[in-house]
């Protein structure tokens, strides 16, 4: 998989939420564009949980992460 976006592991969600609270996510991906997003999604396992987040306004992630 040739991705052009940014992939971070164990990313603390507190830095991405307006509430500044929340534990880590296993992987966080910021795609470069729509084609890059499509490539990332095509590479995921069918049973892998996925959460798409916008700008993080009014988002509260539990301390245990996602």
Secondary structure, 3 states (H helix, E strand, C coil): CCCCCEEEEEEEHHHHCCCCCCCEEEEEEECCCHHHHHHHHHCCCCCCCCCCCCCCCCCCCCCCCC
